[in-house]
Amino acid sequence: MTLETETSQKAEGLKKSPGIKQKLLPLTLFFVVIVLDQFSKMLVVKNIPSGTIGVAVFGDFLRIIHENNLGAAFSIGSNFSSIGRLFSMCLIPLFVLLAIFVVYFVNKDFTNAQRWCITGLLGGGFGNLIDRFFRPSGVVDFIDVKFYGLFGLERWPTFNIADSAILICAFLMVIFILKDSFKESNKKEVK
């Protein structure tokens, strides 16, 4: 094997297998989401009494309020028993998020954009899990947006920064996966 061939094979291997830097750098988004989420929740808890409106912007289009949610999205599971909530809202999501973390580091096929999306999802997931484990009153939700009767909702269910990160990163992840699959199918057609 010539030096040129060996160098070419190493370069190909580097392209296919992301380095540790490519895996660690997106984790900054993970930490940023958690810090922003927890800091904003701390401000809301400190400054707005539970069940009240703190600030209204653009009339009542956007309100910063203080609500506590014992359930998941749209308050699903809020009427479960304490043990049921612990299991379904804390332990199962914790194991799922830990499994995603393992896959994140083991998988070599994720694109850089997909890695950023995954870390944003993980940051949002852990942001809400912190509330579920350490806030007896549940997850702090505070962003309340008018929805003008669409889908029968006058207002969208109240959410927080962690929820926003999960939704945005999941949406982007789907777009990146579809984009990559279209690229692959186009490559196959060209061959």
Accessible surface in RSA format (square Angstrom, percent):
REM  Atomic radii and reference values for relative SASA: ProtOr
REM  Chains: A
REM  Algorithm: Lee & Richards
REM  Probe-radius: 1.40
REM  Slices: 20
REM RES _ NUM      All-atoms   Total-Side   Main-Chain    Non-polar    All polar
REM                ABS   REL    ABS   REL    ABS   REL    ABS   REL    ABS   REL
RES MET A   1   166.92  86.4  78.62  52.0  88.29 210.2  87.61  74.5  79.30 105.1
RES THR A   2    87.11  62.0  79.36  80.5   7.75  18.5  82.93 111.4   4.18   6.3
RES LEU A   3   142.85  79.6 132.82  95.0  10.03  25.2 135.30  95.0   7.54  20.3
RES GLU A   4   144.35  82.9 135.45 102.5   8.90  21.2  52.96 102.4  91.39  74.6
RES THR A   5    61.64  43.8  57.87  58.7   3.77   9.0  38.46  51.7  23.18  35.0
RES GLU A   6    69.15  39.7  69.05  52.2   0.10   0.2  14.38  27.8  54.77  44.7
RES THR A   7    78.97  56.2  77.18  78.2   1.79   4.3  66.24  89.0  12.73  19.2
RES SER A   8    57.97  49.0  49.65  66.3   8.32  19.2  28.50  60.7  29.47  41.3
RES GLN A   9    97.07  54.3  88.14  64.4   8.92  21.2  36.64  78.0  60.42  45.8
RES LYS A  10   132.66  64.7 124.35  76.3   8.31  19.8  84.72  76.3  47.95  51.1
RES ALA A  11    44.20  40.6  40.31  62.2   3.89   8.9  42.85  60.3   1.35   3.6
RES GLU A  12    91.20  52.4  90.71  68.6   0.49   1.2  28.98  56.1  62.22  50.8
RES GLY A  13    35.49  43.8   0.00   N/A  35.49  43.8  33.24  91.2   2.25   5.0
RES LEU A  14   137.71  76.7 126.18  90.3  11.53  29.0 126.64  88.9  11.08  29.8
RES LYS A  15   174.99  85.4 138.34  84.9  36.66  87.3  92.74  83.5  82.25  87.6
RES LYS A  16   148.52  72.5 132.71  81.4  15.81  37.7  93.37  84.0  55.15  58.7
RES SER A  17    43.40  36.7  39.39  52.6   4.02   9.3  23.46  50.0  19.94  27.9
RES PRO A  18    21.69  15.8  10.93  10.0  10.76  39.1  12.54  10.4   9.15  56.9
RES GLY A  19    39.36  48.5   0.00   N/A  39.36  48.5  35.98  98.7   3.38   7.6
RES ILE A  20   116.85  66.5 107.92  80.4   8.93  21.5 109.09  78.6   7.75  21.0
RES LYS A  21   155.89  76.1 152.40  93.5   3.50   8.3  97.90  88.1  57.99  61.8
RES GLN A  22    88.89  49.7  85.07  62.2   3.82   9.1  30.93  65.8  57.96  44.0
RES LYS A  23    20.67  10.1  20.67  12.7   0.00   0.0   3.32   3.0  17.35  18.5
RES LEU A  24    86.33  48.1  80.66  57.7   5.67  14.3  80.81  56.8   5.52  14.9
RES LEU A  25    95.41  53.1  90.40  64.7   5.01  12.6  94.73  66.5   0.68   1.8
RES PRO A  26     0.84   0.6   0.84   0.8   0.00   0.0   0.84   0.7   0.00   0.0
RES LEU A  27    19.99  11.1  19.99  14.3   0.00   0.0  19.99  14.0   0.00   0.0
RES THR A  28    67.18  47.8  64.22  65.1   2.96   7.1  59.68  80.2   7.50  11.3
RES LEU A  29    51.02  28.4  48.91  35.0   2.11   5.3  50.97  35.8   0.05   0.1
RES PHE A  30    16.69   8.3  16.69  10.3   0.00   0.0  16.69  10.1   0.00   0.0
RES PHE A  31   119.60  59.8 119.46  74.0   0.14   0.4 119.60  72.5   0.00   0.0
RES VAL A  32    74.44  49.0  71.22  64.5   3.22   7.8  74.36  64.6   0.08   0.2
RES VAL A  33    11.25   7.4  10.96   9.9   0.28   0.7  11.25   9.8   0.00   0.0
RES ILE A  34    28.08  16.0  28.08  20.9   0.00   0.0  28.08  20.2   0.00   0.0
RES VAL A  35    95.15  62.6  91.45  82.8   3.70   8.9  94.23  81.9   0.92   2.5
RES LEU A  36    93.54  52.1  92.55  66.2   0.98   2.5  92.58  65.0   0.95   2.6
RES ASP A  37     0.00   0.0   0.00   0.0   0.00   0.0   0.00   0.0   0.00   0.0
RES GLN A  38    36.59  20.5  34.48  25.2   2.11   5.0  26.36  56.1  10.22   7.8
RES PHE A  39   107.29  53.7 102.29  63.4   5.00  13.0 106.40  64.5   0.89   2.5
RES SER A  40    17.70  15.0  16.13  21.5   1.57   3.6  17.35  36.9   0.35   0.5
RES LYS A  41     0.00   0.0   0.00   0.0   0.00   0.0   0.00   0.0   0.00   0.0
RES MET A  42    92.88  48.1  90.96  60.2   1.92   4.6  52.51  44.6  40.37  53.5
RES LEU A  43    73.05  40.7  72.19  51.6   0.86   2.2  72.51  50.9   0.54   1.4
RES VAL A  44     8.65   5.7   7.37   6.7   1.28   3.1   8.65   7.5   0.00   0.0
RES VAL A  45    66.45  43.7  50.63  45.8  15.82  38.1  50.63  44.0  15.82  42.9
RES LYS A  46   161.57  78.8 127.08  78.0  34.49  82.1  77.96  70.2  83.60  89.1
RES ASN A  47    98.32  67.8  67.97  65.7  30.35  73.1  28.95  69.7  69.37  67.1
RES ILE A  48    15.25   8.7  13.74  10.2   1.50   3.6  14.76  10.6   0.48   1.3
RES PRO A  49    93.91  68.4  81.69  74.5  12.22  44.4  93.33  77.1   0.58   3.6
RES SER A  50    69.33  58.6  44.92  59.9  24.42  56.2  30.14  64.2  39.19  54.9
RES GLY A  51    64.33  79.3   0.00   N/A  64.33  79.3  31.64  86.8  32.69  73.2
RES THR A  52    56.57  40.2  51.03  51.7   5.54  13.2  55.57  74.6   1.00   1.5
RES ILE A  53    93.65  53.3  67.24  50.1  26.41  63.7  67.24  48.4  26.41  71.7
RES GLY A  54    38.61  47.6   0.00   N/A  38.61  47.6   9.45  25.9  29.16  65.3
RES VAL A  55    78.15  51.4  72.63  65.8   5.52  13.3  78.15  67.9   0.00   0.0
RES ALA A  56    57.61  53.0  28.15  43.4  29.46  67.0  28.15  39.6  29.46  78.0
RES VAL A  57    51.55  33.9  48.04  43.5   3.51   8.4  51.55  44.8   0.00   0.0
RES PHE A  58   163.19  81.6 131.18  81.2  32.01  83.3 145.04  87.9  18.15  51.9
RES GLY A  59    64.23  79.2   0.00   N/A  64.23  79.2  45.91 126.0  18.32  41.0
RES ASP A  60    62.45  43.7  59.23  58.9   3.23   7.6  22.78  53.6  39.67  39.6
RES PHE A  61    76.88  38.5  76.48  47.4   0.40   1.0  76.56  46.4   0.32   0.9
RES LEU A  62    48.16  26.8  48.16  34.5   0.00   0.0  48.16  33.8   0.00   0.0
RES ARG A  63    48.89  20.5  48.89  24.9   0.00   0.0   2.24   3.1  46.64  28.3
RES ILE A  64    43.70  24.9  43.70  32.6   0.00   0.0  43.70  31.5   0.00   0.0
RES ILE A  65    11.29   6.4  11.29   8.4   0.00   0.0  11.29   8.1   0.00   0.0
RES HIS A  66    11.48   6.3  11.36   7.9   0.11   0.3  10.25  10.6   1.23   1.4
RES GLU A  67    76.04  43.7  73.79  55.8   2.25   5.4  19.98  38.6  56.06  45.8
RES ASN A  68    51.95  35.8  21.11  20.4  30.83  74.2   9.17  22.1  42.77  41.3
RES ASN A  69    22.62  15.6  18.74  18.1   3.88   9.4   8.90  21.4  13.72  13.3
RES LEU A  70    68.79  38.3  60.53  43.3   8.25  20.7  61.84  43.4   6.94  18.7
RES GLY A  71     0.54   0.7   0.00   N/A   0.54   0.7   0.00   0.0   0.54   1.2
RES ALA A  72    30.98  28.5  29.37  45.3   1.61   3.7  30.98  43.6   0.00   0.0
RES ALA A  73    67.95  62.5  50.91  78.6  17.04  38.8  62.50  88.0   5.44  14.4
RES PHE A  74   119.43  59.8  89.05  55.2  30.38  79.1  94.68  57.4  24.75  70.8
RES SER A  75    58.57  49.5  51.74  69.0   6.84  15.7  23.25  49.5  35.33  49.5
RES ILE A  76   112.46  64.0 105.85  78.9   6.61  15.9 112.46  81.0   0.00   0.0
RES GLY A  77     6.63   8.2   0.00   N/A   6.63   8.2   0.00   0.0   6.63  14.8
RES SER A  78    43.12  36.4  33.50  44.7   9.62  22.2  12.73  27.1  30.38  42.6
RES ASN A  79   137.44  94.8 102.36  98.9  35.08  84.5  44.28 106.6  93.17  90.0
RES PHE A  80    89.40  44.7  79.71  49.4   9.69  25.2  85.07  51.6   4.32  12.4
RES SER A  81    77.23  65.3  57.57  76.8  19.66  45.3  56.44 120.2  20.80  29.1
RES SER A  82    79.21  66.9  68.53  91.5  10.68  24.6  38.48  81.9  40.73  57.1
RES ILE A  83   131.98  75.1 131.68  98.1   0.30   0.7 131.68  94.8   0.30   0.8
RES GLY A  84    24.82  30.6   0.00   N/A  24.82  30.6  23.72  65.1   1.10   2.5
RES ARG A  85    49.48  20.8  49.30  25.1   0.19   0.4   8.75  12.0  40.74  24.7
RES LEU A  86    79.32  44.2  76.19  54.5   3.13   7.9  78.72  55.3   0.60   1.6
RES PHE A  87   116.81  58.4 116.81  72.3   0.00   0.0 116.81  70.8   0.00   0.0
RES SER A  88    35.98  30.4  24.66  32.9  11.32  26.1  24.69  52.6  11.29  15.8
RES MET A  89    14.55   7.5  14.25   9.4   0.29   0.7  10.90   9.3   3.65   4.8
RES CYS A  90     7.98   6.0   7.98   8.9   0.00   0.0   0.00   0.0   7.98   8.6
RES LEU A  91    57.89  32.2  57.89  41.4   0.00   0.0  57.89  40.7   0.00   0.0
RES ILE A  92    78.31  44.6  77.02  57.4   1.29   3.1  78.21  56.3   0.09   0.3
RES PRO A  93    33.45  24.4  28.68  26.1   4.77  17.3  33.45  27.6   0.00   0.0
RES LEU A  94    45.37  25.3  45.37  32.5   0.00   0.0  45.37  31.9   0.00   0.0
RES PHE A  95   130.21  65.1 125.33  77.6   4.87  12.7 125.94  76.4   4.26  12.2
RES VAL A  96    77.81  51.2  74.88  67.8   2.94   7.1  77.65  67.5   0.16   0.4
RES LEU A  97    19.39  10.8  19.39  13.9   0.00   0.0  19.39  13.6   0.00   0.0
RES LEU A  98    81.83  45.6  81.00  57.9   0.83   2.1  81.19  57.0   0.63   1.7
RES ALA A  99    54.96  50.5  46.79  72.2   8.17  18.6  53.59  75.5   1.37   3.6
RES ILE A 100    66.32  37.7  64.50  48.1   1.82   4.4  65.59  47.2   0.73   2.0
RES PHE A 101    38.56  19.3  38.39  23.8   0.17   0.4  38.56  23.4   0.00   0.0
RES VAL A 102    93.46  61.5  88.74  80.3   4.71  11.4  93.46  81.2   0.00   0.0
RES VAL A 103    75.19  49.5  73.64  66.7   1.55   3.7  75.19  65.3   0.00   0.0
RES TYR A 104     0.51   0.2   0.00   0.0   0.51   1.3   0.33   0.2   0.18   0.2
RES PHE A 105    67.43  33.7  59.80  37.0   7.63  19.8  59.92  36.3   7.51  21.5
RES VAL A 106   105.24  69.3  92.84  84.1  12.40  29.9  98.19  85.3   7.05  19.1
RES ASN A 107    43.04  29.7  35.12  33.9   7.92  19.1  10.32  24.8  32.72  31.6
RES LYS A 108   119.73  58.4 110.93  68.1   8.80  21.0  56.73  51.1  63.01  67.1
RES ASP A 109   125.03  87.6 101.35 100.9  23.68  56.0  31.49  74.1  93.54  93.3
RES PHE A 110    42.80  21.4  32.67  20.2  10.13  26.4  32.88  19.9   9.92  28.4
RES THR A 111    54.23  38.6  46.39  47.0   7.84  18.7  53.26  71.5   0.98   1.5
RES ASN A 112    80.28  55.4  70.70  68.3   9.58  23.1  24.98  60.1  55.30  53.5
RES ALA A 113    36.15  33.2  26.50  40.9   9.65  22.0  32.86  46.3   3.28   8.7
RES GLN A 114    15.84   8.9  15.84  11.6   0.00   0.0   0.33   0.7  15.51  11.8
RES ARG A 115     1.85   0.8   1.85   0.9   0.00   0.0   0.98   1.3   0.87   0.5
RES TRP A 116    79.18  31.8  79.00  38.2   0.17   0.4  72.13  38.5   7.04  11.4
RES CYS A 117     4.94   3.7   3.63   4.0   1.31   3.1   1.21   3.1   3.72   4.0
RES ILE A 118    10.39   5.9  10.39   7.7   0.00   0.0  10.39   7.5   0.00   0.0
RES THR A 119     0.00   0.0   0.00   0.0   0.00   0.0   0.00   0.0   0.00   0.0
RES GLY A 120     0.04   0.0   0.00   N/A   0.04   0.0   0.04   0.1   0.00   0.0
RES LEU A 121    47.15  26.3  44.80  32.0   2.35   5.9  44.80  31.5   2.35   6.3
RES LEU A 122     0.52   0.3   0.49   0.3   0.04   0.1   0.52   0.4   0.00   0.0
RES GLY A 123     0.00   0.0   0.00   N/A   0.00   0.0   0.00   0.0   0.00   0.0
RES GLY A 124     0.00   0.0   0.00   N/A   0.00   0.0   0.00   0.0   0.00   0.0
RES GLY A 125    12.22  15.1   0.00   N/A  12.22  15.1  10.91  29.9   1.31   2.9
RES PHE A 126    30.66  15.3  30.66  19.0   0.00   0.0  30.66  18.6   0.00   0.0
RES GLY A 127     0.00   0.0   0.00   N/A   0.00   0.0   0.00   0.0   0.00   0.0
RES ASN A 128     9.55   6.6   9.55   9.2   0.00   0.0   1.88   4.5   7.67   7.4
RES LEU A 129     4.12   2.3   4.06   2.9   0.05   0.1   4.12   2.9   0.00   0.0
RES ILE A 130    55.41  31.5  53.90  40.2   1.50   3.6  55.33  39.8   0.08   0.2
RES ASP A 131     0.05   0.0   0.00   0.0   0.05   0.1   0.05   0.1   0.00   0.0
RES ARG A 132    54.65  22.9  32.95  16.8  21.69  51.7   8.95  12.2  45.70  27.7
RES PHE A 133    81.75  40.9  50.98  31.6  30.77  80.1  53.24  32.3  28.51  81.6
RES PHE A 134   157.09  78.6 130.81  81.0  26.27  68.4 136.17  82.6  20.92  59.9
RES ARG A 135    53.87  22.6  50.16  25.6   3.71   8.8  16.81  23.0  37.06  22.5
RES PRO A 136   136.78  99.7 103.13  94.0  33.65 122.3 117.65  97.1  19.14 118.9
RES SER A 137    58.97  49.8  46.03  61.4  12.94  29.8  41.45  88.3  17.51  24.5
RES GLY A 138     4.28   5.3   0.00   N/A   4.28   5.3   4.28  11.7   0.00   0.0
RES VAL A 139     5.06   3.3   5.06   4.6   0.00   0.0   5.06   4.4   0.00   0.0
RES VAL A 140     1.28   0.8   1.28   1.2   0.00   0.0   1.28   1.1   0.00   0.0
RES ASP A 141     6.93   4.9   6.93   6.9   0.00   0.0   0.12   0.3   6.81   6.8
RES PHE A 142    11.80   5.9  11.80   7.3   0.00   0.0  11.80   7.2   0.00   0.0
RES ILE A 143    29.68  16.9  29.65  22.1   0.02   0.1  29.65  21.4   0.02   0.1
RES ASP A 144     5.18   3.6   5.11   5.1   0.07   0.2   0.11   0.3   5.07   5.1
RES VAL A 145    31.42  20.7  31.35  28.4   0.07   0.2  31.35  27.2   0.07   0.2
RES LYS A 146    49.41  24.1  46.23  28.4   3.18   7.6   7.05   6.3  42.36  45.1
RES PHE A 147    44.12  22.1  43.21  26.8   0.91   2.4  44.12  26.7   0.01   0.0
RES TYR A 148   136.72  63.8 112.25  63.9  24.46  63.6  91.84  69.0  44.88  55.3
RES GLY A 149    37.77  46.6   0.00   N/A  37.77  46.6  20.61  56.6  17.15  38.4
RES LEU A 150   104.35  58.1 101.57  72.7   2.78   7.0 104.29  73.2   0.06   0.2
RES PHE A 151   177.43  88.8 133.76  82.8  43.67 113.6 149.68  90.8  27.75  79.4
RES GLY A 152    73.91  91.1   0.00   N/A  73.91  91.1  37.63 103.3  36.27  81.2
RES LEU A 153    59.37  33.1  57.85  41.4   1.52   3.8  59.37  41.7   0.00   0.0
RES GLU A 154   103.68  59.5  96.18  72.8   7.50  17.9  56.96 110.2  46.72  38.1
RES ARG A 155    49.45  20.8  38.04  19.4  11.41  27.2  34.89  47.7  14.56   8.8
RES TRP A 156    81.04  32.5  79.43  38.4   1.60   3.8  60.92  32.5  20.11  32.6
RES PRO A 157    40.04  29.2  27.45  25.0  12.58  45.7  39.33  32.5   0.71   4.4
RES THR A 158    22.70  16.1   6.95   7.1  15.74  37.5   1.40   1.9  21.30  32.2
RES PHE A 159    47.61  23.8  47.61  29.5   0.00   0.0  47.61  28.9   0.00   0.0
RES ASN A 160     0.00   0.0   0.00   0.0   0.00   0.0   0.00   0.0   0.00   0.0
RES ILE A 161    48.57  27.6  48.54  36.2   0.02   0.1  48.54  35.0   0.02   0.1
RES ALA A 162     0.00   0.0   0.00   0.0   0.00   0.0   0.00   0.0   0.00   0.0
RES ASP A 163    42.63  29.9  37.60  37.4   5.03  11.9  17.77  41.8  24.86  24.8
RES SER A 164    29.11  24.6  24.63  32.9   4.49  10.3  23.97  51.0   5.15   7.2
RES ALA A 165    12.70  11.7   6.09   9.4   6.62  15.1  12.21  17.2   0.50   1.3
RES ILE A 166    58.32  33.2  58.32  43.4   0.00   0.0  58.32  42.0   0.00   0.0
RES LEU A 167   126.02  70.2 124.25  88.9   1.77   4.4 125.96  88.5   0.06   0.2
RES ILE A 168   100.87  57.4  98.50  73.4   2.38   5.7 100.87  72.6   0.00   0.0
RES CYS A 169    11.42   8.6  11.42  12.7   0.00   0.0   0.00   0.0  11.42  12.3
RES ALA A 170    37.68  34.6  35.23  54.4   2.44   5.6  37.29  52.5   0.39   1.0
RES PHE A 171   128.76  64.4 122.81  76.1   5.95  15.5 128.02  77.6   0.74   2.1
RES LEU A 172    66.74  37.2  66.74  47.7   0.00   0.0  66.74  46.9   0.00   0.0
RES MET A 173    25.82  13.4  25.82  17.1   0.00   0.0  25.82  22.0   0.00   0.0
RES VAL A 174    84.06  55.3  82.94  75.1   1.12   2.7  84.01  73.0   0.05   0.1
RES ILE A 175    70.62  40.2  68.72  51.2   1.90   4.6  69.80  50.3   0.82   2.2
RES PHE A 176    48.55  24.3  48.41  30.0   0.14   0.4  48.55  29.4   0.00   0.0
RES ILE A 177    84.42  48.0  82.93  61.8   1.49   3.6  83.44  60.1   0.98   2.7
RES LEU A 178    91.24  50.8  91.24  65.3   0.00   0.0  91.24  64.1   0.00   0.0
RES LYS A 179   100.14  48.9  94.97  58.3   5.16  12.3  56.23  50.6  43.91  46.8
RES ASP A 180    37.92  26.6  36.88  36.7   1.04   2.5  23.66  55.7  14.26  14.2
RES SER A 181    55.26  46.7  45.29  60.4   9.97  23.0  43.45  92.5  11.82  16.6
RES PHE A 182   129.89  65.0 129.87  80.4   0.02   0.0 129.89  78.7   0.00   0.0
RES LYS A 183   105.78  51.6 102.94  63.2   2.84   6.8  65.05  58.6  40.72  43.4
RES GLU A 184    89.64  51.5  89.64  67.8   0.00   0.0  37.10  71.8  52.54  42.9
RES SER A 185    47.02  39.7  43.35  57.9   3.67   8.4  38.72  82.4   8.30  11.6
RES ASN A 186    84.85  58.5  83.56  80.8   1.28   3.1  21.99  52.9  62.85  60.8
RES LYS A 187   117.54  57.3 113.34  69.5   4.20  10.0  70.85  63.8  46.69  49.7
RES LYS A 188   152.74  74.5 136.58  83.8  16.16  38.5  81.98  73.8  70.76  75.4
RES GLU A 189   142.01  81.5 107.63  81.4  34.38  81.9  49.00  94.8  93.00  75.9
RES VAL A 190   130.82  86.1  99.81  90.4  31.01  74.7 107.57  93.5  23.25  63.1
RES LYS A 191   204.67  99.8 142.25  87.3  62.42 148.6 104.05  93.7 100.62 107.2
END  Absolute sums over single chains surface
CHAIN  1 A    12163.3      10451.2       1712.0       9011.4       3151.9
END  Absolute sums over all chains
TOTAL         12163.3      10451.2       1712.0       9011.4       3151.9
